[in-house]
Amino acid sequence: MRRRTWISLAVALALVAALVAAVYLRKQAPPEVASILPEADGIVYFDLQPLRTLTRFDQHPVAHDPDYQKFIDATGIVFERDLDQAAFAIHRMSDPNGPNGAVAYSEVFQGRFDGKRLASYLEAQSSAREGYAGDEIYSIAHDGRTVRVVVLGYDLVAVSNAPTAEQIHSIVDRYHSAASPFTGDTLLSRYYSKVPLLSEAWGIGEIGPSTGPGVHFNVFGLPVSLPAGAAFIGSIRYLGSVRLRLEEIAPAAAAAKESVEAVNLALGLIRSTQVSIGAQDTNTADWEAFVRSMKAEQKGKRAIFRAVVPTRLVRSLLAAQQNAAAASVTPQDTPTPAAP
């Protein structure tokens, strides 16, 4: 009897250890679509499956841009329906007034794709093709830039509109060497462990020293300054309601304090004037609950902003957006139910 007790205890401890290890690995290792992105100044990730389940946005017809509709007709891919995860890398350009603009983007999409139809579409649209590490990279001219696209697997597609092929090559290299769960760019290595567990969407970014004294903008007419060297981790989680969290890791506690004071001043203005960005059918009580939930606090060098969005408010805002889109569609442009 004593031996069986010890065996049962050992099995229980092994299960607990395995669970702890799984949580640790999940905390340290980002999703594949993010881990294979190239070096970047900012990264944004979305898991669309929970949002699709919550709002059923894929079941509501919406108006499509003509170019997007041509893409749908050629490939059969409808992002509202078929896209599951997406990660975006933001690359700051050295010359914001240059031919490539202020920023370039690299993206990785994971979902359900028809590989043959997508390859046929890319071949028809591309002006050049490059074989790299066993993959085919298609170059497509768009809005004065070259957009490079590569199909990495049956459910993975990568895109970059950076000026050179360096970023798309980096994605391909990281995809083929992604056996390690800890691969990824510098931002992920530094800050991904601070993203709250079970976040359906998150973003990480840094304000580099090249920005000089920092970044300045207005919130409801109030000046807000973000110091150079600050890092930001934003996240969205659904736990019965939508939890928003934004953390600033400032270079000094004084800078974090200044950020919290600026946010609290803006929140006071919002609450005193009952500022509302909702649609006409937005539930007033839900909106007021959302405003009351907004909080900002300082913890040393960290400034943390939190808010809770009621599920009904999310649904009403999405419904209002869908109704506005439907009202703007002319009869000949109205999509059929088969292509929402």
C-alpha positions as CSV (number, residue, x, y, z in Angstrom):
1,M,0.0,0.0,0.0
2,R,2.8,2.4,0.9
3,R,4.6,1.6,-2.4
4,R,1.4,2.4,-4.4
5,T,1.0,5.6,-2.5
6,W,4.6,6.7,-3.4
7,I,4.0,5.7,-7.0
8,S,0.8,7.8,-7.2
9,L,2.5,10.7,-5.6
10,A,5.4,10.5,-8.1
11,V,3.0,10.4,-11.0
12,A,1.1,13.4,-9.7
13,L,4.4,15.3,-9.2
14,A,5.5,14.4,-12.7
15,L,2.2,15.7,-14.1
16,V,2.6,19.0,-12.2
17,A,6.2,19.3,-13.4
18,A,5.1,18.7,-17.0
19,L,2.3,21.3,-16.7
20,V,4.8,23.9,-15.2
21,A,7.2,23.2,-18.0
22,A,4.5,23.6,-20.6
23,V,3.4,26.9,-19.1
24,Y,7.1,28.0,-19.0
25,L,7.7,27.1,-22.6
26,R,4.5,28.8,-23.7
27,K,5.5,31.9,-21.8
28,Q,9.0,32.0,-23.3
29,A,8.3,30.8,-26.9
30,P,6.1,33.0,-29.2
31,P,3.8,31.7,-31.9
32,E,5.5,30.4,-35.0
33,V,4.1,33.2,-37.2
34,A,5.8,35.8,-34.9
35,S,9.0,33.8,-34.2
36,I,10.0,33.7,-37.9
37,L,9.6,37.4,-38.5
38,P,12.8,39.4,-39.3
39,E,14.4,42.0,-37.0
40,A,11.9,44.8,-36.5
41,D,11.2,48.0,-34.6
42,G,7.7,46.7,-33.7
43,I,5.7,43.5,-33.8
44,V,2.0,42.9,-33.7
45,Y,0.3,39.5,-33.4
46,F,-3.4,38.5,-33.8
47,D,-5.1,35.1,-33.1
48,L,-8.4,35.6,-35.0
49,Q,-10.0,32.3,-34.0
50,P,-11.3,33.5,-30.6
51,L,-12.5,36.8,-32.1
52,R,-14.3,34.9,-34.8
53,T,-16.0,32.6,-32.3
54,L,-16.9,35.6,-30.1
55,T,-18.4,37.9,-32.8
56,R,-19.1,35.6,-35.8
57,F,-17.8,38.4,-37.9
58,D,-17.0,35.9,-40.7
59,Q,-20.7,35.2,-41.1
60,H,-21.7,38.8,-42.0
61,P,-21.4,40.1,-45.6
62,V,-19.2,43.2,-45.9
63,A,-18.1,45.4,-48.8
64,H,-14.7,44.5,-50.3
65,D,-12.2,46.7,-52.0
66,P,-12.2,45.9,-55.7
67,D,-8.6,44.7,-55.7
68,Y,-9.3,42.5,-52.7
69,Q,-12.4,41.1,-54.4
70,K,-10.2,40.2,-57.4
71,F,-7.9,38.4,-55.1
72,I,-10.8,36.5,-53.5
73,D,-12.1,35.5,-56.9
74,A,-8.7,34.2,-58.1
75,T,-7.6,32.4,-54.9
76,G,-10.8,31.5,-53.1
77,I,-9.2,33.0,-49.9
78,V,-11.4,35.2,-47.7
79,F,-9.3,36.5,-44.8
80,E,-12.4,37.0,-42.6
81,R,-13.1,33.3,-42.9
82,D,-9.8,31.6,-43.6
83,L,-7.2,33.5,-41.7
84,D,-6.4,32.1,-38.2
85,Q,-3.2,33.9,-37.1
86,A,-1.2,36.8,-38.4
87,A,2.0,38.6,-37.3
88,F,3.3,41.9,-38.6
89,A,6.8,43.3,-38.3
90,I,7.3,47.1,-38.6
91,H,10.6,48.4,-40.1
92,R,11.4,52.0,-39.7
93,M,13.0,53.5,-42.8
94,S,16.1,55.6,-42.5
95,D,14.6,58.3,-44.8
96,P,10.9,58.8,-44.0
97,N,10.6,61.0,-47.1
98,G,12.2,58.5,-49.4
99,P,10.5,56.3,-52.1
100,N,9.5,53.7,-49.5
101,G,7.9,56.0,-47.0
102,A,8.4,56.1,-43.2
103,V,7.9,52.4,-42.6
104,A,7.9,49.0,-44.3
105,Y,6.1,45.8,-43.2
106,S,6.8,42.1,-43.2
107,E,3.9,39.7,-42.4
108,V,3.3,36.0,-41.8
109,F,-0.2,34.6,-42.2
110,Q,-1.4,31.2,-41.0
111,G,-4.7,29.8,-42.1
112,R,-6.5,27.7,-44.7
113,F,-5.2,28.3,-48.2
114,D,-5.6,26.7,-51.6
115,G,-2.0,26.3,-52.5
116,K,-2.5,25.7,-56.3
117,R,-4.9,28.7,-56.8
118,L,-2.6,30.9,-54.7
119,A,0.5,29.9,-56.6
120,S,-1.3,30.5,-60.0
121,Y,-2.4,34.0,-58.8
122,L,1.1,34.9,-57.6
123,E,2.6,33.7,-60.9
124,A,0.2,35.8,-62.9
125,Q,0.8,38.9,-60.8
126,S,4.6,38.7,-60.3
127,S,7.1,40.5,-62.5
128,A,10.0,38.4,-61.2
129,R,10.7,35.2,-59.3
130,E,13.6,34.1,-57.1
131,G,14.5,30.6,-55.9
132,Y,15.8,30.8,-52.3
133,A,16.5,27.9,-49.9
134,G,14.2,25.7,-51.9
135,D,11.3,28.2,-51.9
136,E,9.9,30.4,-54.6
137,I,9.7,34.1,-53.9
138,Y,7.4,36.2,-56.1
139,S,8.0,39.9,-56.6
140,I,4.9,42.0,-57.3
141,A,4.9,45.7,-58.1
142,H,2.4,47.6,-55.9
143,D,2.0,51.3,-55.1
144,G,5.6,52.1,-56.1
145,R,7.0,49.3,-54.0
146,T,8.1,45.7,-54.6
147,V,6.0,43.3,-52.6
148,R,7.7,39.9,-52.1
149,V,5.6,36.8,-51.3
150,V,6.6,33.3,-50.4
151,V,4.4,30.3,-49.6
152,L,6.2,28.5,-46.8
153,G,3.8,25.6,-46.2
154,Y,0.3,24.5,-46.8
155,D,-0.9,26.9,-44.1
156,L,1.8,29.6,-44.0
157,V,2.4,32.6,-46.3
158,A,4.9,35.4,-45.8
159,V,4.9,38.9,-47.4
160,S,7.3,41.8,-47.2
161,N,7.4,45.2,-48.9
162,A,10.8,46.2,-47.6
163,P,13.1,47.8,-50.2
164,T,15.4,44.8,-50.4
165,A,15.0,41.0,-50.2
166,E,16.8,40.8,-46.8
167,Q,13.6,40.6,-44.7
168,I,11.9,37.9,-46.8
169,H,15.1,35.9,-46.9
170,S,15.3,36.2,-43.1
171,I,11.8,34.8,-42.8
172,V,12.6,31.9,-45.0
173,D,15.8,31.1,-43.1
174,R,14.0,31.3,-39.7
175,Y,11.2,29.1,-40.9
176,H,13.6,26.4,-42.0
177,S,15.6,26.6,-38.7
178,A,12.6,27.0,-36.4
179,A,13.1,23.7,-34.6
180,S,14.1,25.7,-31.5
181,P,11.1,27.3,-29.8
182,F,13.3,30.3,-28.7
183,T,14.2,31.6,-32.1
184,G,13.0,35.1,-33.0
185,D,14.0,38.7,-33.3
186,T,15.5,40.8,-30.6
187,L,12.2,42.3,-29.5
188,L,10.7,38.9,-28.9
189,S,13.8,37.7,-27.0
190,R,13.7,40.7,-24.7
191,Y,10.0,41.3,-24.1
192,Y,7.8,38.4,-25.1
193,S,8.0,36.8,-21.6
194,K,6.1,39.9,-20.4
195,V,3.1,39.3,-22.6
196,P,0.2,38.0,-20.4
197,L,-0.6,34.4,-20.8
198,L,-3.5,33.5,-23.2
199,S,-3.4,36.9,-25.0
200,E,-5.3,36.7,-28.3
201,A,-3.6,39.8,-29.6
202,W,-0.4,41.6,-28.5
203,G,2.1,44.1,-29.7
204,I,5.7,44.9,-28.8
205,G,7.7,48.0,-29.8
206,E,10.6,50.2,-28.8
207,I,11.3,53.9,-29.3
208,G,14.9,53.9,-30.4
209,P,17.5,56.5,-29.7
210,S,17.3,57.6,-33.4
211,T,14.0,59.4,-32.5
212,G,16.0,62.0,-30.5
213,P,14.2,63.2,-27.3
214,G,11.3,60.8,-28.0
215,V,7.9,60.8,-29.6
216,H,5.3,63.5,-28.9
217,F,1.5,63.5,-29.7
218,N,-1.8,64.7,-28.3
219,V,-4.6,62.8,-26.5
220,F,-7.8,64.8,-26.4
221,G,-5.7,67.9,-26.8
222,L,-3.3,67.0,-24.0
223,P,0.4,66.7,-24.9
224,V,1.9,63.3,-24.2
225,S,5.6,62.5,-24.5
226,L,7.1,59.1,-24.8
227,P,10.9,59.0,-24.1
228,A,13.5,57.5,-26.3
229,G,14.5,54.1,-25.1
230,A,11.1,53.2,-23.8
231,A,9.5,49.8,-24.7
232,F,5.8,49.0,-24.9
233,I,4.0,45.7,-24.5
234,G,0.2,45.8,-25.3
235,S,-2.1,42.9,-25.1
236,I,-5.8,41.8,-25.4
237,R,-7.2,38.8,-23.6
238,Y,-10.8,37.5,-23.5
239,L,-11.7,36.2,-20.0
240,G,-15.5,36.6,-20.1
241,S,-14.9,40.2,-21.1
242,V,-12.1,41.8,-23.2
243,R,-9.1,42.8,-21.0
244,L,-6.8,45.5,-22.4
245,R,-3.4,46.1,-21.0
246,L,-0.6,48.4,-22.1
247,E,2.8,48.5,-20.3
248,E,5.5,51.1,-20.8
249,I,9.0,50.2,-19.6
250,A,10.6,53.6,-19.3
251,P,14.3,54.3,-19.1
252,A,13.7,55.9,-15.6
253,A,11.0,55.9,-12.9
254,A,10.5,59.7,-13.5
255,A,9.5,59.0,-17.1
256,A,7.1,56.3,-16.1
257,K,5.5,58.7,-13.5
258,E,5.1,61.4,-16.2
259,S,3.3,58.9,-18.4
260,V,0.9,57.8,-15.7
261,E,0.1,61.4,-14.8
262,A,-0.6,62.3,-18.4
263,V,-2.9,59.3,-18.8
264,N,-4.7,60.0,-15.6
265,L,-5.3,63.6,-16.7
266,A,-6.7,62.3,-20.0
267,L,-8.9,59.8,-18.1
268,G,-10.2,62.5,-15.8
269,L,-11.2,64.6,-18.9
270,I,-12.9,61.6,-20.5
271,R,-14.9,60.8,-17.3
272,S,-15.9,64.5,-16.6
273,T,-17.1,65.1,-20.2
274,Q,-18.5,61.6,-20.8
275,V,-16.6,61.4,-24.1
276,S,-18.1,58.5,-26.2
277,I,-16.7,57.0,-29.4
278,G,-19.6,54.4,-29.6
279,A,-22.2,54.0,-32.3
280,Q,-25.8,55.1,-31.9
281,D,-26.9,51.6,-30.7
282,T,-24.0,51.3,-28.3
283,N,-25.2,50.3,-24.8
284,T,-24.7,53.4,-22.6
285,A,-24.2,51.3,-19.4
286,D,-21.6,49.2,-21.1
287,W,-19.7,52.2,-22.3
288,E,-19.8,53.8,-18.9
289,A,-18.5,50.5,-17.3
290,F,-15.7,50.5,-19.9
291,V,-14.7,54.1,-19.0
292,R,-14.8,53.4,-15.2
293,S,-12.6,50.4,-15.7
294,M,-9.7,52.4,-17.2
295,K,-6.8,52.6,-14.7
296,A,-3.2,53.7,-14.9
297,E,-0.5,52.9,-12.3
298,Q,3.2,53.1,-11.8
299,K,5.5,50.4,-10.6
300,G,9.1,51.6,-10.6
301,K,10.1,52.1,-14.3
302,R,6.8,50.6,-15.5
303,A,3.7,52.5,-16.4
304,I,0.7,50.2,-16.7
305,F,-2.7,51.0,-18.2
306,R,-5.6,48.5,-17.9
307,A,-9.2,48.5,-19.1
308,V,-12.1,46.0,-19.3
309,V,-14.4,46.1,-22.4
310,P,-17.8,44.4,-21.9
311,T,-18.5,41.8,-24.5
312,R,-21.8,43.4,-25.5
313,L,-20.0,46.7,-26.2
314,V,-17.6,44.8,-28.5
315,R,-20.4,43.2,-30.4
316,S,-22.4,46.4,-30.7
317,L,-19.4,48.3,-32.1
318,L,-18.7,45.6,-34.6
319,A,-22.4,45.4,-35.6
320,A,-22.4,49.2,-36.1
321,Q,-19.3,49.0,-38.3
322,Q,-20.9,46.2,-40.4
323,N,-24.1,48.1,-40.8
324,A,-22.2,51.2,-41.9
325,A,-20.3,49.1,-44.4
326,A,-23.4,47.4,-45.7
327,A,-25.1,50.8,-46.2
328,S,-22.3,52.1,-48.3
329,V,-22.4,49.2,-50.8
330,T,-24.2,49.7,-54.1
331,P,-26.5,46.8,-55.2
332,Q,-24.1,45.7,-58.0
333,D,-21.2,45.6,-55.5
334,T,-23.1,43.6,-52.8
335,P,-21.2,40.4,-52.2
336,T,-23.1,37.1,-52.3
337,P,-23.5,35.0,-49.1
338,A,-21.0,32.5,-50.5
339,A,-18.3,35.2,-50.4
340,P,-19.0,37.3,-47.3
